[in-house]
């Protein structure tokens, strides 16, 4: 698994090299939120956020629901974004 600093992550996503999944880890909540915002902006440049974004609280969600979201194809967009 690759490990990047925030500025490296921004450069990579801005070049449209978006990986199938990311794990954001650390104590700096602000940087995690900024990374998610950067990722959302890249994925949903042309809209589609209403149909293709799912956000779940891992401590409260049934994993079957997350699995269904993962298996759902994007609607009117190239990608889906699932935040857990």
C-alpha distances in whole Angstrom, upper triangle without the diagonal:
4,7,10,13,16,17,15,13,17,18,15,16,20,19,19,15,14,11,12,11,9,10,12,13,15,19,20,21,22,19,17,21,21,17,18,22,20,18,21,23,21,21,25,27,29,30,29,27,30,29,26,24,24,23,23,24,22,24,27,26,26,23,26,26,22,22,25,24,20,23,25,25,26,29,30,27,24,22,21,20,19,19,19
4,7,10,13,14,11,10,14,14,12,14,17,17,17,13,13,11,13,12,10,10,11,12,15,18,18,20,21,17,16,19,19,15,17,20,18,16,20,22,20,20,24,25,28,29,28,27,30,29,26,24,25,24,24,25,23,26,29,28,29,26,28,28,24,24,27,25,22,25,27,26,26,29,30,27,24,21,22,20,20,19,20
4,7,10,12,9,9,13,14,12,14,17,17,18,15,14,13,15,13,10,10,10,10,12,15,15,17,18,14,14,17,17,13,16,19,17,16,20,21,20,21,24,25,28,29,29,27,30,30,26,25,25,23,24,24,23,25,28,28,29,26,29,29,25,26,28,26,24,27,28,28,28,31,32,28,26,23,23,20,20,19,19
4,6,8,6,6,10,10,10,12,14,15,16,14,13,13,16,14,11,11,10,11,12,15,14,16,16,12,12,15,14,11,14,16,14,14,18,19,18,19,22,23,27,27,28,26,29,29,26,24,24,23,24,24,24,26,29,29,30,28,30,30,26,27,29,27,25,28,29,28,27,30,31,27,25,22,22,20,20,19,20
4,6,5,6,9,10,11,13,14,16,17,16,16,16,19,16,13,13,11,11,11,13,12,14,13,10,11,14,12,10,14,16,14,15,18,19,18,20,23,23,27,27,28,26,29,30,27,25,25,24,25,25,25,27,30,30,32,30,32,31,28,29,31,29,27,30,31,30,29,32,32,28,26,24,24,21,22,20,21
4,5,5,6,9,10,11,12,14,16,15,15,15,18,16,13,13,10,11,11,13,11,12,11,7,9,11,9,7,11,12,10,12,15,15,15,17,20,20,24,24,25,23,26,28,24,22,23,22,23,23,23,26,28,28,31,29,31,30,27,28,30,27,26,29,29,29,27,29,30,26,25,22,22,19,20,18,19
4,5,5,6,9,10,11,13,15,14,15,16,19,18,15,16,14,15,15,17,14,15,14,10,12,14,11,9,13,13,11,13,16,15,15,18,20,20,24,25,26,24,28,29,26,24,25,24,26,27,27,30,32,31,34,32,34,33,29,31,33,29,28,31,31,30,28,30,30,26,25,23,23,21,22,21,23
4,5,5,6,9,10,11,13,12,13,14,17,16,14,15,13,15,16,18,16,17,16,12,13,16,13,11,14,15,12,13,16,16,15,17,20,20,24,25,26,25,28,29,26,24,25,25,26,27,27,30,32,31,33,31,33,32,29,30,31,29,26,29,30,29,27,30,29,26,24,22,22,20,22,21,22
4,6,5,6,8,10,11,10,10,11,14,13,10,12,11,13,14,17,15,15,14,11,11,13,11,8,11,12,9,9,13,13,12,14,17,17,21,22,23,21,25,25,22,20,22,21,23,24,24,27,29,28,30,28,30,29,25,26,28,25,23,26,26,25,24,26,26,22,20,18,19,17,18,17,19
4,5,5,6,9,10,10,11,13,16,15,13,15,13,16,17,19,16,16,14,11,12,13,9,7,10,10,7,8,12,11,10,13,15,15,19,20,21,20,23,24,21,20,22,21,23,25,25,28,30,29,31,29,31,30,26,28,29,26,24,27,27,26,23,25,25,21,20,18,19,17,19,18,20
4,6,5,6,9,9,11,13,17,17,15,17,16,18,20,22,19,20,18,15,15,16,13,11,14,14,10,11,14,13,11,14,17,16,20,21,23,22,26,26,23,22,24,24,27,28,28,32,33,32,34,32,34,32,29,30,31,28,26,28,28,27,25,27,26,22,20,19,21,19,21,21,23
4,5,5,7,6,8,10,13,14,12,15,15,18,19,22,20,20,19,16,16,17,14,11,14,14,11,10,14,13,11,13,16,16,19,21,22,21,25,25,22,21,23,23,25,27,27,30,32,31,32,30,31,30,26,27,28,25,23,25,26,24,22,25,24,20,18,17,18,17,19,19,22
4,5,5,5,6,9,12,12,11,14,14,17,19,22,20,19,18,15,14,15,12,10,11,11,8,7,10,10,7,9,12,12,15,17,18,17,21,21,18,17,20,20,23,24,25,28,30,28,30,28,29,27,24,25,26,23,21,23,23,21,19,21,21,17,15,14,15,14,16,16,19
4,5,7,9,12,15,16,15,18,17,20,22,24,22,21,19,16,16,16,14,12,13,12,8,9,11,9,7,10,12,11,15,17,18,18,22,22,20,19,22,22,25,27,28,31,32,31,33,31,32,30,27,28,29,25,24,26,25,23,21,22,21,18,16,15,17,16,19,19,22
4,6,8,12,15,16,16,19,19,22,24,27,24,24,23,19,19,20,17,15,16,16,12,12,14,12,9,12,14,13,16,18,20,20,24,24,21,21,24,25,27,29,30,33,35,33,34,32,33,32,28,29,29,26,24,26,26,24,21,23,22,18,16,16,18,18,21,21,24
4,6,9,12,14,14,18,18,22,24,27,25,24,23,20,19,19,17,14,15,15,11,10,12,11,7,9,12,11,14,16,17,17,21,21,18,18,21,22,25,27,28,31,32,30,31,29,30,28,25,25,26,23,21,22,22,20,17,19,18,15,12,12,15,15,18,19,22
4,6,10,12,12,16,17,20,23,25,24,23,23,19,18,19,17,14,15,16,13,11,13,13,10,11,14,14,17,18,19,19,23,22,19,19,21,22,24,27,26,30,31,29,30,28,29,28,24,24,25,22,20,21,22,20,18,21,20,16,13,13,15,15,17,18,21
4,7,8,9,13,14,18,20,23,22,21,21,18,16,17,16,12,12,14,11,8,11,12,9,8,12,13,16,17,17,16,20,19,16,16,17,18,21,23,23,27,28,26,27,24,25,24,20,20,22,19,16,18,18,17,15,18,18,14,12,10,12,11,14,15,17
4,5,7,11,13,16,19,23,22,21,22,19,16,18,17,13,13,15,13,10,13,15,12,11,15,16,19,19,19,18,21,20,16,16,17,18,20,22,21,25,26,24,25,22,23,22,19,18,20,17,14,16,18,16,16,19,20,16,13,11,12,11,13,14,16
4,7,11,14,17,20,23,23,22,23,20,17,19,19,15,14,17,15,12,13,16,13,12,15,17,19,19,18,17,20,18,14,14,15,16,18,20,19,23,24,21,22,19,19,19,15,15,16,14,11,13,14,13,13,17,18,15,12,9,10,10,11,12,14
4,7,10,13,17,20,20,19,20,17,14,16,16,13,12,15,14,11,13,16,14,12,16,18,20,20,19,17,20,19,15,14,14,14,15,17,16,20,21,19,20,17,18,18,14,14,16,14,11,14,15,15,15,19,20,17,15,11,11,9,9,10,11
4,6,10,13,16,16,15,17,14,11,13,14,10,10,13,13,10,12,15,14,13,17,19,22,21,20,18,21,20,17,15,15,14,15,16,15,19,21,19,20,18,20,19,15,16,19,16,14,17,18,19,18,21,23,19,17,14,13,11,10,10,11
4,6,10,13,14,13,15,13,10,12,14,11,11,14,14,12,15,18,17,16,19,22,24,24,23,20,23,22,19,17,16,14,14,15,13,16,19,18,19,17,20,19,16,17,20,17,15,19,20,21,21,24,26,23,21,17,16,13,12,10,10
4,7,10,10,9,11,9,6,9,11,8,9,12,13,12,14,17,17,17,19,22,25,24,23,20,23,23,20,17,17,15,15,15,14,17,19,19,21,19,22,21,18,19,22,20,18,22,23,24,23,26,27,24,22,19,17,14,13,10,10
4,7,8,9,12,10,8,11,13,11,12,15,16,15,18,20,20,21,23,25,28,27,27,24,26,27,23,20,19,17,17,15,14,16,19,20,22,20,24,23,20,22,24,22,21,24,26,27,26,29,31,28,26,23,21,18,16,13,12
4,6,7,10,9,8,11,13,12,14,16,17,17,20,22,22,23,25,27,30,29,29,26,28,29,26,23,22,19,19,17,16,18,21,22,24,23,27,26,23,25,28,25,24,28,29,30,29,32,33,30,29,26,24,21,19,16,15
4,6,9,9,9,11,13,13,15,17,18,19,21,23,24,25,27,29,32,31,31,27,29,31,28,24,23,20,20,18,17,18,21,23,26,25,28,28,25,27,30,27,27,30,31,33,32,34,35,32,32,28,26,23,21,18,17
4,5,6,7,9,10,11,13,15,16,17,19,20,22,23,25,26,29,28,29,25,28,29,27,23,23,20,20,18,19,20,23,24,27,26,29,28,25,28,30,27,27,31,31,32,31,33,34,31,30,27,25,22,21,17,17
4,5,5,6,9,10,11,12,14,15,16,18,20,21,22,24,27,26,26,23,24,26,24,20,20,16,17,15,16,17,20,21,24,24,27,25,23,26,28,25,25,28,29,30,28,30,31,28,28,25,23,19,18,14,14
4,5,5,6,9,10,10,12,14,15,16,18,20,21,22,25,24,25,22,24,26,24,20,20,17,19,18,19,21,23,24,27,26,29,27,25,28,29,26,26,30,30,30,28,30,30,28,28,25,23,19,19,16,17
4,5,5,6,9,10,10,12,14,15,16,18,20,21,24,24,24,21,24,26,23,20,20,18,19,19,20,22,24,24,27,26,29,27,24,27,29,25,25,28,29,29,27,29,29,26,26,23,22,18,18,15,16
4,5,5,6,9,10,11,12,14,15,16,18,20,23,22,22,19,22,23,20,17,17,14,16,15,16,18,20,21,23,22,25,24,21,23,25,22,21,25,25,26,24,26,27,24,24,20,19,15,15,12,13
4,5,5,6,9,10,10,12,14,15,16,18,21,20,20,17,19,21,18,15,15,13,15,15,16,18,20,20,23,23,25,23,20,23,25,21,21,25,25,25,23,25,25,23,23,20,18,14,14,11,13
4,5,5,6,9,10,10,12,14,15,16,20,19,20,17,20,22,19,16,17,16,18,18,20,22,24,24,27,26,28,26,23,25,27,23,23,26,26,26,23,25,25,22,22,19,18,15,16,13,16
4,5,5,6,9,10,11,12,14,15,19,19,19,16,19,21,18,15,16,15,17,18,19,21,23,23,25,24,26,24,21,23,25,21,20,24,24,23,21,23,24,21,20,17,16,13,14,12,14
4,5,5,6,9,10,10,12,14,17,16,16,13,16,17,15,12,13,11,14,15,16,19,20,20,22,21,23,21,18,20,21,18,17,21,21,21,18,20,21,18,18,15,13,10,11,9,11
4,5,5,6,9,10,10,12,15,14,15,12,15,17,15,12,14,13,16,17,19,22,23,22,25,24,26,23,20,23,24,20,20,23,22,22,19,20,20,18,18,15,14,11,13,11,14
4,5,5,6,9,10,11,14,14,16,14,17,18,16,14,16,16,19,20,21,25,26,25,27,26,28,25,22,24,25,21,20,24,23,22,19,21,20,17,17,15,15,12,14,13,16
4,5,5,6,8,10,13,13,14,12,15,16,13,11,14,14,16,18,20,23,24,22,25,23,24,22,19,21,22,18,17,20,19,18,16,18,18,15,14,11,11,9,11,11,14
4,5,5,6,8,11,10,11,8,12,13,10,9,11,12,15,18,19,23,23,21,24,22,24,21,18,20,20,17,16,19,18,17,14,16,16,13,13,10,10,8,10,10,14
4,6,5,6,9,9,11,10,13,15,13,12,15,15,19,21,23,26,27,25,27,26,27,25,22,24,24,20,20,22,21,19,16,17,16,13,13,12,12,11,14,14,18
4,6,6,9,10,12,11,15,16,13,13,16,17,20,23,24,27,28,26,28,26,27,25,22,23,23,20,19,21,20,18,15,16,15,12,11,10,12,11,14,15,18
4,6,8,9,9,9,12,12,10,10,13,15,18,21,22,26,26,24,25,24,24,22,19,20,20,16,16,18,16,14,11,13,12,9,8,7,8,8,11,13,17
4,5,5,6,6,10,11,9,9,13,15,18,22,23,27,26,24,26,25,25,22,20,22,21,17,17,19,17,15,11,12,11,8,9,8,9,9,13,14,18
4,6,8,9,13,14,12,13,17,18,22,25,27,30,30,28,30,29,29,26,24,25,24,21,21,22,20,18,14,14,12,10,11,11,12,13,16,18,21
4,7,9,12,12,12,14,17,20,23,26,28,32,31,29,31,29,29,26,25,26,24,21,21,22,19,17,13,12,10,8,10,11,13,14,18,19,23
4,6,8,9,9,11,14,17,21,24,26,29,28,26,28,27,27,24,22,24,22,19,19,21,18,16,12,11,9,8,10,11,11,12,16,17,21
4,5,6,6,8,12,15,18,22,24,27,26,23,25,24,24,20,19,20,19,15,16,17,14,12,9,7,6,6,9,9,9,10,13,16,19
4,5,5,5,9,11,15,18,21,24,23,21,22,22,22,19,17,19,18,14,15,17,14,13,10,10,10,9,11,10,8,8,11,12,16
4,6,6,9,11,15,18,21,23,22,20,21,21,21,18,17,19,17,14,16,17,14,14,11,10,10,11,14,12,10,11,12,14,17
4,6,8,12,15,19,21,23,22,19,20,20,19,16,15,16,14,11,13,14,11,10,8,6,8,9,12,10,8,10,11,14,17
4,7,10,13,17,19,22,21,18,19,18,18,15,13,14,13,9,10,12,9,9,6,7,9,8,9,7,5,6,8,11,14
4,7,10,14,16,19,18,15,17,16,17,14,12,14,13,9,11,13,11,12,9,10,12,11,12,9,6,5,6,8,11
4,7,10,12,15,14,12,13,13,14,10,9,12,11,7,9,12,11,12,11,13,15,14,15,12,8,6,5,6,8
4,7,9,12,12,10,13,13,14,11,9,13,13,10,12,15,14,16,15,16,19,17,18,15,11,8,6,5,6
4,6,9,8,6,9,10,12,9,8,12,12,10,12,15,15,18,17,19,22,21,21,18,14,11,8,6,5
4,5,6,6,10,10,13,11,10,14,15,14,15,18,19,21,21,23,26,24,25,21,17,14,11,8,6
4,6,6,8,8,12,11,9,12,15,14,14,18,19,22,22,24,27,25,25,22,18,15,12,9,6
4,6,9,10,13,13,12,15,17,17,18,21,22,25,25,27,30,29,29,25,22,19,15,13,9
4,7,9,12,11,11,14,16,15,17,20,21,24,24,26,29,28,28,25,21,19,15,13,10
4,6,8,7,8,11,12,12,14,16,17,20,21,23,26,25,26,22,18,16,13,12,9
4,5,5,7,9,10,11,13,15,16,20,21,23,26,26,26,23,19,18,14,14,11
4,5,5,6,9,10,10,12,14,18,19,22,25,24,24,21,17,16,12,13,10
4,5,5,6,9,10,11,12,16,18,20,24,24,23,20,17,17,14,15,13
4,5,5,6,9,10,11,14,16,18,21,21,21,18,15,14,11,13,11
4,5,5,6,9,10,13,15,17,20,19,19,16,12,11,8,9,8
4,5,5,6,9,12,14,17,21,20,19,16,13,13,10,12,11
4,5,5,6,10,12,14,18,18,18,15,12,13,11,13,13
4,5,5,8,10,12,16,15,15,12,9,9,7,10,11
4,6,8,10,13,16,15,14,11,8,9,7,10,11
4,6,9,12,16,15,14,12,10,12,11,14,15
4,7,9,12,12,12,10,8,11,11,14,16
4,6,10,9,9,8,7,11,12,16,18
4,7,6,6,6,5,9,11,15,17
4,5,8,8,8,12,14,17,20
4,7,9,10,13,16,19,22
4,6,8,11,14,17,20
4,7,10,14,17,20
4,7,10,13,16
4,7,10,13
4,6,10
4,6
4
